[in-house]
């Protein structure tokens, strides 16, 4: 019965998870793979970051950043593509940072 309760508890949490990764199948014998976003080729076993701020290896790419899900009401967020992260700051003063109360991802 404990297993059923744990399974139900985990199932109830699925909405909190956000698919931050995707995978693809490699063909046996391949020496290189192609990034699905940038269309660049990489040797098997290598790792790279693509233009969508995803950390990749041959067969998988995952978001390289945390996504804020809850911030104070007087704050706003903006994604910085150069740093691959969200910046959270006061709505009336961009120089004043705000805390991230809840986030998902890496």
RARAQUI-V453585 format. One record per residue. N is the residue number from 1. RES is the residue in one small letter. SS is DSSP state (2 for helix, 1 for strand, 0 for the rest). Layout:
# RARAQUI-V453585
N_RES_SS, N_RES_SS
This chain:
# RARAQUI-V453585
1_x_0, 2_x_2, 3_x_2, 4_x_2, 5_x_2, 6_x_2, 7_x_2, 8_x_2, 9_x_2, 10_x_2, 11_x_2, 12_x_2, 13_x_0, 14_x_2, 15_x_2, 16_x_2, 17_x_0, 18_x_0, 19_x_0, 20_x_0, 21_x_1, 22_x_1, 23_x_1, 24_x_0, 25_x_0, 26_x_0, 27_x_0, 28_x_0, 29_x_0, 30_x_0, 31_x_0, 32_x_1, 33_x_1, 34_x_1, 35_x_0, 36_x_0, 37_x_0, 38_x_0, 39_x_0, 40_x_0, 41_x_1, 42_x_1, 43_x_1, 44_x_0, 45_x_0, 46_x_0, 47_x_1, 48_x_1, 49_x_1, 50_x_0, 51_x_0, 52_x_0, 53_x_0, 54_x_1, 55_x_1, 56_x_1, 57_x_1, 58_x_0, 59_x_0, 60_x_1, 61_x_1, 62_x_1, 63_x_1, 64_x_0, 65_x_0, 66_x_1, 67_x_1, 68_x_1, 69_x_1, 70_x_1, 71_x_1, 72_x_0, 73_x_0, 74_x_0, 75_x_1, 76_x_1, 77_x_1, 78_x_1, 79_x_1, 80_x_1, 81_x_0, 82_x_0, 83_x_0, 84_x_0, 85_x_1, 86_x_1, 87_x_1, 88_x_1, 89_x_1, 90_x_1, 91_x_0, 92_x_0, 93_x_1, 94_x_1, 95_x_1, 96_x_1, 97_x_1, 98_x_0, 99_x_0, 100_x_1, 101_x_1, 102_x_1, 103_x_1, 104_x_1, 105_x_1, 106_x_0
